[in-house]
Amino acid sequence: MKLTLKVILIVVLTVTTIISTSFYILAKHFDQQVEQHLLVTARTLYENIVIVRKWVSDNSGVLIKKRPGMQSNPYLPHPDLVTEDGDTLTLKNPALVTRELSELSLTIGRDFSFHLSSLDFINPNNKPDDFETEALLYFHDSTHANTDNEFYHPEIKNGRHFFRYFAPLYTEQSCLSCHAGHGYKLGDLRGGMSIILASDLYEEAKKANLVFFIFSGSITIFILIFLLFIAIQRIVINPLKIIENSAQRIREGTYDVDLKINKRDEIGSLAITFEEMRKKIKSYTEQLINSERKYRNLIEHSIEAVIIINTMDQIIDCNSKLLTLTDYDREELCSFKFKRLIDYEDRSVISHVGTSENFETILHTKFTLNVPVEVNILRGFSLGSQENLSFIYIRDLSERKKIEDYSIQTEKMYALGQVSSGIAHEIRNPLFALKNNLAYLNSKYGDNTDYQEIYIESKYSIDRIENLINGILDYAKPHKISFSDIDIKLIIEKCLVLIQKQFEKSSIKIEIEFGHGNQLIEADAHLLEQVFLNLILNAFQAMEDAGILKINTSSSDQYVIVSIKDTGKGIPDEEIDRIFEPFYSKFSNGTGLGLAISQRILSQHNAQYHVESSQGFGTTFILSFPHKQG
């Protein structure tokens, strides 16, 4: 919530609460005054009636001339008296006088009346109503007797408002002359007198007063809120908005701002403090920008890939060289842990001194390529607020490894070249003679059953020797490469057609999934056929005529990736590094030159390759061919 809204809300709630409370107290005070006025009026009436009743009681009643139709008091033993003149006087005791006055008040009283009542009434006219019963029971309660002298509350009857007042009447000495026979003693509660005052005019006055309070309170609240808000707006909110806008501009990178606040109060002090802070932030930011620029230039122009990691092994920064080397983008790398990129367990340690470590290992790229690298780790650096960082320098050893492999390959080819030269002269010619003589003997003695057994075994051995010699000569004198744009899917399909008849009776299932995207590469089609034929034939032999061969292709911006996976018997861990060595073979009829020739062809195509194998679960060859050579 914005400050302006908070201020408005606080002002509204504060003013409304104060004014509402004040007017509520005034309204309550007015109600109390009205009630007090009604109570005083009721008390006055009660006291006047009590005075009359007292006078009548003190004079043992009042004798009045009995008029025609007037009933004598049936509750007095001798209510009537005849004078010497023959006039009949009837005695009016206090109770009768009070009752007749109450009856008269009902007929001529406009805004008030009163009524005598008792729980032990003798005259039915003195029977109490609900209010009077409640009051009498209240005074009969020993906890209130002789302590509370009145009972009252407002009442609504027939849509009109009344104030009901009740006061007790206790037996006095003058009352015993009439009521002693009824069992009353001095001080007993005889009954009470109920005063009824009409209060409609007071209720209307209260309503009018409430409307006045609400209206005047609302006007007062609105005026006070308006005046307070204008004052706070000018004194506090507007200067704070200026400071807020300046802070927003600083956050956006604009440090040249002018507050233009010249106050000698807390806001002015805040503006001065803010200005000092702005200058310090500007100076510090400029220093950081310069340091960042130097730091970024050093990293970005490094010939090696650079990574910065924290104590949790999380990558927090890297240079463009690493992006090119791994094919990941910066966001992906910063979500990795460093050891996800390298084979840390199978590293070749060069040196490990104190907080620095130097070793060779394999770097895993986005498209499952394995790049040989040299890693230098320097620990214990700080960068800004981050401490205990590690700087890692990664050097691509691919070219060096290629040169080393090429040197080894050259030495092998030179040695094989020397051997193949001797083989061509010393073995090939005698072998040719043996092959011709064996054919001659077969034409002459071919019908002899014993000879046929010897012939088949001899021809098989001569063919193996000839294949071995041809493989050696082919390895020593490789085919001249002729690059052209080819679709790798067509090469794979052609190889599968070539081997289809050879293995059509086997139980091997072939599953092919060609990926989308650019599948064109610059390569020698004839040499790639040799590679795929060697790998597929080896897979068939490893599965021994039963299993599944899966061939998948996919592509990226730089490579076409081919995966050839079989479900054969797999390669033991200790032998997987030897499979590309010449003359190394685990098959009884193999020459051991197929993978060696394939390795040379892959190197000629600048292709990368990786072998994964689990003994008893099969082998996978992953080959990555660049779209373009050079």
VOSEDREN-896102 format. One record per atom (N, C-alpha, C): residue in one letter; x, y, z. Coordinates in steps of 0.1 Angstrom, whole numbers, plus 5000, padded with zeros to 4 digits. Each point is the difference from the previous one (the first is absolute). Example, Ala and Ser with C-alpha at 12.3 -4.5 7.8 and 13.67 -1.06 7.14 Angstrom:
A513249435078;A499150125000;A500950125000;S499650114993;S500950115000;S499250115008;
This chain:
M500849885000;M499250125000;M500950125000;K499650104992;K500850124999;K499950095012;L501050085002;L500050095012;L498750095001;T499750064988;T498850094999;T498849935005;L499749884995;L498949925005;L500049975015;K501249975004;K500249975015;K499650135008;V500650114995;V499750135008;V498550035000;I499449984988;I498550034999;I499349915009;L500349875000;L499449905009;L500150035014;I501350045004;I500250035014;I499350125005;V500050114991;V499350125003;V498549985002;V499449924990;V498649975000;V499649935013;L500849895002;L499749925012;L500150085013;T501150085001;T500250085012;T499050105003;V499750084989;V499050115002;V498649945002;T499749904992;T498749935002;T499849955014;T501149935005;T499949945013;T499850115011;I500850114999;I499950105010;I498750075000;I499550044988;I498850084999;I498849915003;S500049874995;S498949915003;S499949975015;T501249985007;T500049985014;T499550125008;S500450124995;S499550125007;S498550024999;F499549984987;F498650024998;F499249885007;Y500649895001;Y499349885006;Y499950045015;I501050055006;I500050045014;I498950115003;L500050104990;L499050105002;L498649954999;A499849904990;A498649944998;A499649925013;K501049935005;K499749925012;K499750105012;H500750115000;H499850105011;H498650064999;F499650024988;F498650064997;F499049895005;D500249884996;D499149895004;D499949995015;Q501150015007;Q500050005014;Q499350125006;Q500150124994;Q499350115005;Q498549994998;V499649944989;V498649984998;V499449905010;E500849895002;E499649905010;E499950065014;Q501050095003;Q500150065013;Q498850105002;H499650074989;H498950095001;H498749925003;L499849894992;L498849925002;L500049945015;L501249965004;L500149945014;L499650115010;V500550124999;V499750105009;V498550035000;T499450014988;T498650024999;T499249905007;A500449874998;A499349895006;A500150005015;R501250035005;R500250015014;R499250115006;T499950124993;T499250115005;T498549965001;L499549944990;L498649955000;L499849905012;Y500949915001;Y499949905011;Y500050075013;E500950095002;E500150075013;E498750085003;N499450064990;N498850085002;N498849915004;I500049884993;I498949905004;I500249955014;V501349985003;V500349945013;V499650115011;I500250124997;I499750115009;I498550005003;V499249994989;V498550005001;V499649885008;R500649884997;R499749885007;R500450015015;K501150075003;K500550015013;K499050095008;W499550114993;W499150095007;W498749935004;V499549924990;V498849925002;V500249905012;S501149934999;S500349905011;S500150065013;D500750125001;D500250065013;D498750055006;N499050034991;N498750055005;N499049885000;S500549885000;S499149885001;S499049994990;G500350054988;G499150004989;G499250134998;V499250014990;V499350124997;V498549974999;L499250075007;L498549984999;L499450104989;I499449954991;I499450084990;I498549974999;K499250104995;K498649984999;K499749894989;K499349915003;K499749894991;K498950044990;R500450004987;R499150044990;R499349884995;P498950034992;P499249884995;P500949924991;G499949875001;G500849914992;G501449975005;M500450075010;M501449985005;M500049885009;Q501049914998;Q500149885007;Q500950025013;S499549945010;S500850015013;S501249904999;N501050035008;N501249915000;N499649875006;P500049894992;P499649875006;P501049945009;Y501250055000;Y501149945007;Y500250065014;L499150105003;L500050065014;L498849955008;P500249985012;P498949955009;P498850105001;H500350125002;H498950105001;H500450124991;P499749994987;P500550104991;P499150135000;D498749985004;D499050124999;D499750055014;L499750134999;L499650085012;L498950094997;V498850005008;V498950094998;V500050115009;T499950124995;T500150135008;T498650025007;E500050105009;E498750045007;E499150064989;D500650064990;D499250064989;D499449904991;G500449875002;G499549894991;G500949984988;D501150074999;D500949974988;D500949885003;T500349924989;T500849885002;T501450034995;L500949985010;L501550024997;L500649864998;T500949994990;T500749874998;T501550035002;L500749905006;L501450015003;L500949964989;K500950084996;K501049974989;K501349985007;N500549885001;N501349975006;N501150034990;P501350005004;P501150044990;P500049914988;A499849875001;A500049924988;A499050034991;L498750035005;L498950034991;L500250144993;V500550095008;V500350144994;V501049994989;T501149925003;T501149984990;T499449934987;R499249905002;R499549934989;R499150084991;E499150085007;E499150094993;E500750114992;L501150055007;L500950104993;L500649944987;S500549875001;S500649934989;S499049984989;E498749975004;E499049984989;E499750134994;L500050115008;L499850134994;L501150044991;S501349965003;S501150034992;S499949934986;L499449895000;L499849934987;L499050074991;T499150085005;T499050064992;T500450144997;I500650085009;I500450144997;I501550024998;G500849905004;G501450024998;G500449984985;R500850094995;R500450004986;R501349924998;D501050045007;D501349944998;D500549915011;F499149985010;F500449925011;F498849935007;S500249905007;S499049935009;S500849925010;F499249955010;F500749925010;F499049895005;H500549905007;H499249895003;H500649935012;L499149965010;L500549935011;L499849854997;S501049925005;S500049864998;S500749925011;S499649885002;S500549915010;S499949864996;L501149925004;L499949864997;L498949935008;D499750065012;D498949955009;D498950105000;F499550024988;F498950114998;F498749955006;I499350095006;I498649975005;I499050054990;N500250124995;N499250064989;N500549954987;P499149944991;P500549954987;P500650114992;N499650135003;N500550114992;N501550025002;N500549945011;N501450025004;N500949884995;K499449924991;K500849894994;K501150064991;P501349955002;P501150064993;P500149954986;D500550084991;D500349954986;D501449945000;D500549974988;D501349934999;D501250085006;F500050134997;F501150095005;F499950015015;E498850025005;E499850015014;E500349875008;T499749894993;T500349875006;T501549995001;E500750034989;E501549995000;E500650095011;A499450125002;A500550105010;A499849945014;L498849955003;L499649955013;L500949885004;L500249914990;L500949895003;L501450055003;Y500450114993;Y501350065002;Y500250045014;F498950075005;F500150055014;F499849905010;H499349894997;H499849895009;H501449925002;D500950014990;D501349945002;D500750065011;S500549925009;S500750045012;S501250094997;T500749974989;T501250084996;T499750144997;H498750034996;H499650144996;H499250075011;A499449925008;A499150065010;A500750105008;N499350125002;N500550115008;N501350064995;T500449964988;T501250064994;T499750084988;D499249944991;D499650074988;D498650055001;N499850134998;N498750065003;N499250034987;E500549954989;E499350034987;E500449894990;F499149994990;F500249904989;F499450074988;Y500850004988;Y499550074989;Y500749954987;H499350014989;H500649984987;H499050044989;P500550034988;P499150044989;P499249884995;E498850034994;E499149904995;E499350054987;I499849914991;I499250034988;I498749925000;K498950084999;K498749935001;K499150074989;N499449914992;N499150054989;N500750104991;G501349994998;G500750094991;G500450135006;R499750015013;R500450125007;R501149975011;H500850115003;H501149985009;H499650065014;F500349925010;F499750045014;F501249985009;F500050085011;F501049985010;F499349955012;R500349885004;R499449945012;R500850015012;Y499350055011;Y500750025013;Y499249945011;F500749935009;F499349935010;F500850025013;A499350045011;A500650015013;A499249925010;P500649945010;P499349925010;P499350085010;L499049945006;L499250055011;L500149915012;Y500650045011;Y500249925012;Y498950035010;T499749905008;T499050025011;T500550095011;E499250115002;E500350095011;E499049985011;Q500350085011;Q499149985012;Q498550044997;S499950104992;S498650044996;S499349904992;C500849914993;C499449904991;C499449885008;L500549985012;L499749885007;L498550005005;S499550125000;S498650015004;S499149924991;C500450004987;C499249934990;C500649874996;H501349995000;H500749884994;H500649915011;A499850035012;A500649915010;A499249865000;G498750024997;G499249874998;G500449924989;H500750054990;H500449934989;H501449935002;G500550025012;G501349935003;G501250084998;Y499850134997;Y501250094997;Y500550055013;K501350025001;K500750065011;K500750124996;L500450085009;L500750124998;L501349984991;G500150074989;G501249984991;G499949904989;D498849925000;D499949914990;D499650074986;L500549934989;L499750054987;L498549974997;R499350114999;R498549994998;R499749994985;G500750074992;G499850014985;G500950114995;G499550074989;G500850104995;G499150094990;M500650114996;M499350094991;M500850014987;S499349984989;S500650004987;S499650134993;I501150084995;I499850124993;I500249974985;I499150054991;I500149984986;I500150134993;L501250034994;L500250134993;L500149974985;A499250084992;A500249994985;A501350064996;S500849934992;S501350054996;S500250014985;D498950014992;D500150014986;D500750124996;L499750115006;L500750134996;L501549995003;Y500449935011;Y501449995003;Y500749914990;E499349894996;E500649914989;E500250074987;E499050094997;E500150084987;E501250095002;A500150065011;A501250095003;A501349934999;K500049875005;K501349924999;K500349974986;K499049964992;K500249974986;K500550134992;A499450115003;A500450134993;A501450035004;N500349985013;N501450025005;N501049914993;L499649874998;L500949914994;L500350034985;V498950054993;V500250044986;V500950125000;F499850095009;F500950125001;F501449965002;F500249915010;F501449965003;F500649934987;I499349914994;I500549934988;I500450104989;F499150094997;F500250104990;F501250095003;S500050065012;S501050095004;S501449935001;G499949875005;G501249925001;G500649974987;S499249974990;S500549974987;S500650124994;I499450115001;I500650134994;I501350035007;T500049985013;T501350035008;T501149904996;I499649874999;I501049904995;I500650044987;F499150034990;F500450034987;F501050125000;I499650115007;I500850125000;I501449975006;L500049935012;L501349975006;L500849914992;I499449904993;I500849914992;I500750084988;F499150084994;F500550084989;F501250095004;L499850075012;L501150095004;L501249935004;L499949895007;L501149925005;L500849944988;F499249954990;F500649944988;F500850104992;I499450124998;I500750114993;I501350035007;A500050015013;A501150045008;A501149894999;I499649875002;I501049894999;I500549984986;Q499150034990;Q500449994986;Q501250104997;R499850125005;R501050104997;R501349995008;I499849965013;I501149995009;I500849884999;V499349884997;V500749875001;V500049934986;I498849984995;I499949914988;I500750054988;N499850134997;N500650064988;N501549995001;P500750045011;P501449985000;P500549865000;L499249915006;L500449854999;L499849954986;K499050054992;K499949964986;K501250044992;I500550125003;I501250054993;I501249915003;I500149975013;I501149905004;I499849874993;E498849955000;E499749874994;E500350004985;N499650104993;N500350014985;N501550014998;S500750075009;S501550004998;S500649875003;A499549935010;A500549865003;A499749914988;Q498850014994;Q499749924988;Q501050034989;R500350124998;R501050034989;R501349955003;I500450005013;I501349945004;I500049854997;R498949945004;R499949854997;R500149974985;E499550094992;E500149984985;E501350044995;G500950055008;G501450034996;G500350154997;T499050085003;T500250154999;T500450065013;Y501250045002;Y500550055013;Y500050155001;D499850074989;D500050155000;D498650055002;V499650015012;V498650045004;V500250125010;D499050094999;D499950115010;D498750005007;L500149995013;L498749995008;L499350135001;K500750115001;K499450135002;K499050015012;I500549945011;I499250015012;I500950085010;N499450125004;N500850095009;N499150025013;K500049905008;K499250005012;K500949995012;R499750065011;R500749995013;R499349915010;D499649894995;D499349905009;D500549864997;E499349905005;E500549864998;E500049974985;I499050054992;I500149974985;I501250064994;G500450125004;G501250064995;G501249925004;S500149955012;S501149925004;S500149874992;L498849954997;L499949884992;L500650034986;A499650114994;A500450044987;A501650025000;I500550065010;I501550015001;I500749875001;T499449915008;T500649875001;T499949924987;F498950014993;F499849944987;F501050054990;E500250135000;E501050064990;E501449945003;E500449995013;E501349955003;E500149854995;M498949935003;M500049864996;M500149984985;R499350094992;R500050004986;R501450024994;K500750095006;K501450034996;K500949885002;K499849935012;K500849895003;K499749884991;I498749984997;I499649894991;I500550024986;K500050134996;K500550034986;K501549974999;S500750045011;S501549974999;S500349855001;Y499349945009;Y500249855002;Y499649934987;T498850044994;T499549934988;T501050014988;E500650134999;E501050024989;E501249915002;Q500449995013;Q501149915003;Q499749854996;L498849965004;L499549864997;L500049984985;I499450104993;I499949984985;I501449994994;N500950085004;N501449994995;N500649865003;S499849965013;S500549875004;S499449894992;E498750014999;E499249904992;E500549994986;R500250124994;R500550004986;R501349944998;K500950035010;K501449934999;K499949855002;Y499249975011;Y499849855003;Y499449934988;R499050064994;R499349934988;R500950004988;N500850104998;N500950004988;N501149895002;L500549995012;L501049895003;L499449864998;I498849985004;I499449874999;I499649974986;E499450104993;E499549974987;E501149994989;H501150065003;H501149994990;H501049895004;S499749925010;S500849895003;S499949894989;I501249944997;I500049904990;I499449875005;E499849995014;E499549885006;E498650035005;A499249895002;A498750025006;A500150035015;V499350095005;V500150055014;V498649985007;I500149945012;I498749985008;I500350055014;I499050065006;I500050045014;I498949925007;I500449935011;I499149935008;I500050045014;N498949975007;N500050045015;N500349875008;T499850015013;T500349895009;T499149884998;M498850024994;M499049904997;M500349934986;D501150044994;D500449944987;D499050054989;Q499350115003;Q499050064990;Q500850104991;I499749994987;I500750094990;I499250135001;I500850115003;I499450135001;I500450094989;D501049974992;D500450084989;D501049924991;C500050034987;C501049944991;C500250094988;N501049974992;N500250084988;N499449934987;S500150074989;S499449954988;S500849884994;K501249985004;K500849894995;K499349875005;L499550005013;L499449885005;L498749974993;L499250114996;L498849984993;L500249934987;T501150054993;T500449944987;T500449855002;L500749985010;L500649865003;L498949905003;T499050045008;T499049915005;T498750004992;D499750114992;D498850024993;D498850045009;Y500350025013;Y498950045009;Y499950164999;D498950055004;D499950155001;D500350035015;R500250135003;R500450045013;R499049975011;E498850014997;E498949975010;E500149865004;E500149914990;E500149865003;E501249965008;L501250064997;L501249975008;L499850055014;C499450115002;C499950065014;C499049925008;S499349914994;S499149915008;S500649875003;F501349984995;F500749875002;F500950025012;K500449885005;K501249995009;K501249964991;F501250055004;F501249984991;F500349864997;K499849915010;K500449864998;K499149934991;R498950064996;R499149944990;R500650014986;L500950104998;L500750024987;L501249914998;I500649955010;I501249934998;I500049865007;D500849914996;D500249875006;D501050025012;Y499550045011;Y500950035011;Y500649885007;E499249894999;E500549885007;E501149934992;D500050014986;D501049944992;D500950114994;R500750075009;R500950114996;R501449955002;S500950064992;S501449975001;S500750125006;V500449995013;V500550115007;V501450034996;I500250134997;I501450054996;I500750065012;S499250085008;S500650065012;S498950045009;H500250005013;H499050045010;H500850065012;V500150135000;V500850075010;V499150115006;G499849985014;G499250105007;G498650014995;T499750134996;T498650034995;T499949984985;S501149964993;S499949994985;S500149854996;E499349974989;E500049864996;E500150004984;N500849914995;N500149994985;N499949864996;F499149974990;F499849864996;F499450004986;E500149884994;E499449984987;E498749915001;T499050034993;T498849925000;T499250024988;I498749965000;I499150014989;I498950105003;L499750094990;L499050105002;L498849954992;H498850005006;H498849954994;H499250124994;T499749994987;T499450114993;T498549985000;K499250094995;K498649995000;K499549894991;F500749974989;F499649904991;F500849875002;T500349965012;T500649885005;T501449984994;L500750114996;L501349984995;L501050015012;N501149934999;N501050005010;N501350074995;V500350115006;V501250074996;V501149995010;P501249954996;P501150005010;P500450145004;V500250025013;V500350135005;V501049995011;E500850115002;E500850025012;E499350115008;V499949965013;V499350095010;V500950055010;N500050145002;N500750065011;N499050075010;I500049965012;I499150065010;I500850085011;L499650125001;L500650095010;L498950045010;R500249975013;R498950025010;R500450115009;G498950055007;G500350105010;G499950154996;F499250034989;F499950134995;F498750075005;S500050135000;S498850075003;S499650094989;L498750024998;L499550094989;L498850075005;G500250135003;G498950085007;G499749945014;S498749975002;S499649955013;S500149845001;Q500449944989;Q500149864999;Q501549965003;E500149905010;E501349965004;E500249854997;N501349965002;N500449864998;N499549954986;L500350084990;L499749964986;L501249934994;S499749924990;S501149934993;S500050044985;F501250044995;F500150024986;F500549884993;I499449964989;I500449884993;I500350034986;Y501249964995;Y500450024986;Y500049864993;I499350004989;I499949874993;I500650024986;R501049914997;R500750014987;R499649884992;D499650034988;D499549894990;D501349934995;L500049875003;L501249924995;L499649924988;S498950034993;S499649924989;S501150004989;E500550124996;E501050014990;E501349925004;R500450025013;R501249935004;R499849855000;K498849965005;K499849854999;K499949954986;K499550084991;K499949964986;K501549994995;I500850095003;I501449994996;I500749885006;E499749975013;E500649895006;E499549874993;D498750004998;D499449884994;D500549984986;Y500250124993;Y500549994986;Y501449955000;S500850055010;S501449955001;S500149855002;I499149955009;I500049865003;I499549924987;Q498950064994;Q499549944988;Q501050004989;T500850104999;T501050014989;T501149895003;E500449995012;E501049905004;E499549864996;K498749985004;K499449874997;K499949974985;M499650114992;M499949984986;M501449994994;Y501050075005;Y501349984995;Y500549855002;A499849955012;A500449865003;A499249914992;L498750024998;L499249914992;L500450014985;G500450134996;G500550014986;G501249924998;Q500950005009;Q501249924999;Q499749854999;V499049965009;V499649865000;V499349964988;S499150094995;S499149974989;S500949994987;S501150085000;S500949994988;S500649864999;G500449945012;G500649875000;G498949894997;I498850035006;I498949904998;I499749994985;A500050124994;A499649994985;A500949924992;H501350005004;H501049924992;H500149865006;E500149985013;E500349885006;E498849915002;I498850055002;I498949925003;I498949994989;R499850124994;R498950014990;R500349914988;N501250004995;N500349914988;N499949865003;P500649945011;P499849865003;P498549975003;L499350095006;L498649985003;L499249994987;F500450084990;F499350004987;F500249864994;A501349955001;A500349874994;A499249895008;L499950015013;L499349905007;L498550004996;K499550124998;K498650014997;K499749944986;N500950034990;N499849944987;N500149855000;N501049955008;N500249855000;N498849945007;L499550065010;L498849955007;L498849994991;A499950104991;A498950004990;A500249894990;Y501349984996;Y500349894990;Y499649875006;L500549985013;L499749875006;L498549985002;N499350115002;N498549995002;N499349964987;S500650054989;S499449964987;S500349864996;K501149945006;K500349874996;K499549895010;Y499950045013;Y499649905010;Y498750055007;G499350084994;G498950065007;G498949905003;D500049884993;D498949915004;D500449915012;N501250015004;N500549915012;N499550075012;T499249915008;T499450055013;T501150045010;D501149925001;D501050035010;D500750134996;Y500250024987;Y500750124995;Y499250135003;Q498749984998;Q499150125003;Q500150055014;E500249925009;E500250045014;E501350085001;I501049954994;I501350075001;I499950134992;Y499450004989;Y499950114991;Y499350125007;I498849975006;I499350115007;I500850065011;E500649925008;E500850065011;E501250084995;S500749954989;S501150074995;S499650134993;K498950004993;K499550124993;K499650115010;Y499449955011;Y499650105011;Y501250075006;S501149915002;S501250065006;S500750094991;I500149974987;I500650094990;I499250134999;D498749995000;D499250124999;D500250095012;R500149945012;R500350095012;R501350074999;I501049924995;I501350074998;I500050114990;E499249984990;E499950104989;E499250125005;N499049985008;N499250115006;N500950085009;L500849935008;L500950075010;L501050084992;I500649954990;I501050074992;I499350124993;N498849984995;N499350124993;N499750115011;G499649955012;G499750105010;G501250085005;I501249935001;I501250065004;I500450114989;L499949954987;L500450094989;L499150125000;D498749985002;D499050115000;D500250095011;Y500449955012;Y500350095012;Y501250084997;A501149934994;A501250074998;A500050104989;K499249974990;K499850104988;K498650044999;P499550095008;P498650045001;P499550064986;H498749984999;H499250064989;H500150155000;K500250064988;K500150144999;K498650065002;I499950105010;I498750065003;I499550094990;S498749994997;S499350094991;S498850055007;F500050125005;F498950065008;F498950054990;S498849985005;S498850054992;S498850015010;D499050084997;D498850015009;D499249884999;I499849925010;I499249885000;I499050005011;D498949934999;D499049985010;D500449875008;I500250025012;I500549885008;I499049905002;K498750034998;K498949905001;K500149904988;L500450064988;L500149914988;L501249905002;I501150045006;I501149925002;I499649885009;I499350035011;I499649905010;I499049904993;E499150054993;E499049924993;E500749904990;K501050054993;K500749924990;K500849895007;C500650035012;C500749905007;C499149895005;L498850045004;L499049905005;L499649914989;V499950054988;V499649924988;V501149904997;L501350045001;L501149914997;L500149885010;I499650025012;I500149895010;I498749935002;Q498950044993;Q498749945002;Q500049854997;K500549974989;K500049864995;K500849915009;Q501250055005;Q500949935008;Q499349965013;F499250085005;F499449975014;F498549994999;E499449974989;E498650004999;E499349885007;K500949905003;K499549885007;K500250025016;S500650115004;S500250015014;S498850065007;S500050005013;S498950065008;S500350145005;I500850074993;I500450135004;I499050104994;K499550095009;K499050104996;K500850144999;I499750074989;I500750134997;I499050115002;E500350095009;E499150125002;E500850124996;I499350084991;I500750124995;I499150125003;E500750115005;E499350125002;E500850124996;F499750064988;F500750114995;F499450135005;G500850085006;G499650135006;G499650104989;H499450115005;H499750114991;H501250094998;G499850104991;G501150104999;G501049964989;N501050084999;N501049984990;N500949885002;Q499949904991;Q500849875001;Q501150004990;L500350114993;L501050004990;L501450025007;I501049934995;I501450025005;I500950004988;E501250055002;E501050004989;E500949885003;A500049904992;A500749875003;A500349924987;D500749895002;D500349914989;D499049885002;A499149994991;A498949905002;A500649865001;H501049964991;H500649875000;H500649965014;L500850105005;L500649975013;L499049995011;L498950095000;L499049995011;L499349864999;E499849954988;E499449874999;E500849905007;Q501450004999;Q500849915007;Q499850015015;V499950135005;V499950025014;V498749935005;F498950034994;F498749955004;F499949854999;L500549954989;L500049854998;L500849935011;N501250065003;N500849945011;N499250005013;L499450115003;L499350015013;L498749915001;I499350004989;I498849924999;I500349855001;L501049964992;L500549865000;L500449955014;N500850095006;N500549975014;N498849985009;A499050094999;A498849995008;A499349874998;F499849964987;F499449874997;F500749885006;Q501350014999;Q500849895006;Q499950005015;A500050115006;A499950015015;A498749955005;M498950014992;M498749955004;M499749864997;E500949944991;E499949854997;E498649964995;D499650084990;D498849974992;D498750025008;A500050075012;A498850035007;A500250135008;G499150094998;G500150135008;G499450114992;I500250125005;I499550134994;I501150094996;L500050054988;L501050104996;L499250134998;K500450115008;K499350134999;K501050104993;I499550064990;I500850114993;I499250135001;N500650105006;N499350135001;N500950114995;T499450104994;T500750124995;T499350125006;S500950115002;S499550135004;S500950104995;S499650135001;S500950104994;S500050135009;S501050075000;S500150135006;S500650104990;D500350125004;D500550104991;D501449964994;Q500749925008;Q501449974995;Q500249854996;Y499249915006;Y500349864998;Y498749924996;V500349884994;V499049904999;V500449885008;I499249965009;I500449905010;I499349874997;V500849894999;V499549864997;V500249915012;S499049935004;S500149915011;S499749864995;I500949905002;I499849864996;I500149925013;K498949945004;K499949935013;K499649864997;D500749905006;D499649864999;D499749955014;T499449885001;T499749935013;T500849885001;G501250014995;G501049885001;G500649985013;K501149935000;K500649965013;K500950115006;G500250114992;G500850115006;G501549985000;I500750105004;I501550005001;I500450025014;P500949925005;P500550025014;P500750135001;D499950065012;D500650135002;D501550014997;E500749895004;E501450004998;E500449994985;E499149964991;E500349984986;E499550114991;I499150095006;I499350104991;I501050104994;D501250025007;D501050104994;D500849934989;R499949874998;R500849934990;R499349974987;I498750034999;I499249954989;I500550064987;F500650125000;F500550064988;F501449974996;E500649915008;E501449964997;E500049914988;P501050014991;P500049904988;P500349865005;F499349904994;F500149865002;F499449965014;Y499350095006;Y499349965013;Y498649964996;S499649885003;S498649964997;S499649895010;K498750005004;K499549905009;K499249894992;F499950024987;F499349914991;F500949904994;S499749884999;S500949894995;S500350024985;N499150064992;N500350024986;N500350154997;G500450085010;G500350144997;G501450024998;T500450114992;T501450034998;T500550105010;G499150075007;G500450105010;G500450144993;L499650014987;L500350134993;L498850084997;G498849955002;G498850074997;G499850135008;L500150005013;L499950125008;L501250094999;A501249944998;A501150084998;A499950094987;I499549944989;I499850074988;I498950105002;S498949975007;S498950095003;S500550125008;Q500949975010;Q500550115008;Q500850104991;R500849954990;R500750084992;R499150094991;I498949934995;I499150084991;I499350115008;L499649975012;L499350105009;L501050125002;S501349975002;S500950115002;S500250084988;Q500049934988;Q500150084988;Q498850094997;H498849965006;H498850084999;H499850105011;N501050015009;N499950095012;N498849975008;A499749875000;A498849965008;A500549965014;Q499050025010;Q500349955013;Q499249885003;Y500549915009;Y499449885002;Y500149965015;H499049925005;H500049975014;H499449865001;V500549915008;V499549875002;V499549985014;E498849955001;E499449965013;E499749855000;S500449935010;S499749865000;S499949945014;S499149915002;S499749935013;S500049854997;Q500949935006;Q500149864997;Q498749935003;G499549934990;G498749935002;G498850074995;F500250144998;F498850084996;F500250084987;G501149984993;G500250064987;G501050115000;T500150064987;T501050104997;T499450114992;T500450125002;T499550124992;T501250084995;F500050024987;F500950094993;F499350134997;I500650115005;I499450144997;I501050074991;L499650044988;L500950064991;L499450144997;S500950104999;S499650144998;S500850054988;F499250034989;F500750054987;F499750154998;P501050084997;P499750144998;P499350024986;H499150105000;H499350024987;H501050044989;K501050085004;K501050044990;K501449985005;Q500949964991;Q501449975003;Q500850135000;G500950025009;G500950115000;G499450135005;
